[in-house]
């Protein structure tokens, strides 16, 4: 019978040093797939390896793939002792495995709930498995459904809305003030790593780096050149304040260098066009009172962190809605599997009736050609009408998750020929839904 | 309960339910419920439109405004029309949240005042007068939408100043977008209001032999139109922005409000919508026969 299997480790309980060791680097991925194709030729496999998780997804039409076997493969491939990662590893089967991949694609299993990156990583893993030839129709459908539900959830819910990192929050706030960014002018005071990151994010979102002020001219010029901006000196920068829309301050000055009166004058010159001040310096570079001026929005590092946390809380509220989408998709996927399981029985039923008709037709050899044709037509019609009800019932029971009982009934009623292993109906329906320990809890 | 009141009651109830759904969607960040809420406003508007045409046919008037209730019903219909038909891009949950209770409130007022008796409309009810009515109502509807956007702007401004993130911060559009949503309908409103004033002059001159320049409502309306024009120029022409401008737009709307409702209580002038003692008044019957 069909077996869906997920085996792996993730950020929830596995330390980063183990994840690093088990990570499949892009250049070694073909080698891993080659090994799998050689050792487990009948197993469909997909490897999803990111900084937060290393997971292997399998579909087996028959036989089994034990955790020990998979563990041995990881041990051999990465040169790591099994005992080092085994305690963190999880194995999910049947419905639990199917659901897990859907949750992963939807970002529900991610460190930052709803993050988008995982969907792209899964897409890449999907393509890599396809190229390696370890993916056939079943795993293809499973992964494709996962990608689809991941996209659906991001469209229908707000699970990926709201920035959760400091530079991304800076961009989000800028967009809440200026709308979609397009040419808003940015000035950077100081050349810290965080300010550079924020500038980079703002520029990617559409803002334009205009000035970089740094006490260290060389560093300032380098940063300015990298972003197509102009370096301004410590004595000069104030003159250009009225030209800008966004300011990132991260100097090491021990006192505020941007003061209330200075900003008031700037706002008059700017005709009250909004000014977004991002103060990521410690100690702060901008007087807190500046935020009291209309149309000036001042955020320090704590404020940005607060917004990030609020966004994360909002994302978590969306999880319930996302889970209903996942549940629906799992149901739909299971119904599809059941239909797939019913296919050989349907074929056999068709064949059985064809045999009966052929046998009966032999008795009518004496008929004329015309009469024979009419009889064959009659037999065809009777056959399709006869099959209509049982086939509809099969489809319906596939949707209801009761296909096995119906298959069993059909086999008994029509005394169909013995079934192959993959069609065994004497096993409980839940066989396909076996769920083992789930370390996500 | 007669037919028009029944239809308006259903309309008002739908707007009210839509408000609660908008509120639910807003608080729970539920997009699906929000879509339902917006759908309900559309259904309400369709029923409202049905009321509008059926009353128009019954009354024999192109615009059914022969009672104060009908005036209010027409105003709320204009507002829903501008919101749903002309300003499709503002159909966001935040707009619906503020606008649906306003619509419900105005329809509620219309129901309460529906049987208060007919008002004396100035004669003749010729096309100039009808056009004057339509333009002025649509101008007021545009200003109301501009007002709603201004309220949302202030909420978002407050949220950004408060620096806590949260539902309003996430749900409301950006300040820049909201400014656009304040000043775009405002610009239409200014155009329509000036058009209404000009048409009103033409009508007054032809009907009464005077431009009614000394009428308080005329003067007040011109002042409002000029005030709005200055705001629109300051935004589009002088590229000025910010909270102060938004506050001024709110003040302008307060004047619109006073102008619209104040007239009803002023007790004099052509614009005073005096309620007649009986509904079978001859002049109104006469008006109803007008094409």
Interface residues (C-beta under 8 A of the other chain):
Chain A: X156 X157 X158 X161 X162 X173 X175 X176 X177 X178 X179 X180 X271 X272 X273 X274 X291 X294 X295 X297 X299 X303 X306 X307 X308 X309 X310 X311 X314 X317 X318 X321
Chain B: X28 X29 X30 X31 X32 X156 X160 X161 X163 X164 X165 X166 X167 X169 X170 X173 X174 X175 X176 X177 X180 X238 X239 X240 X241 X242 X243 X244 X245
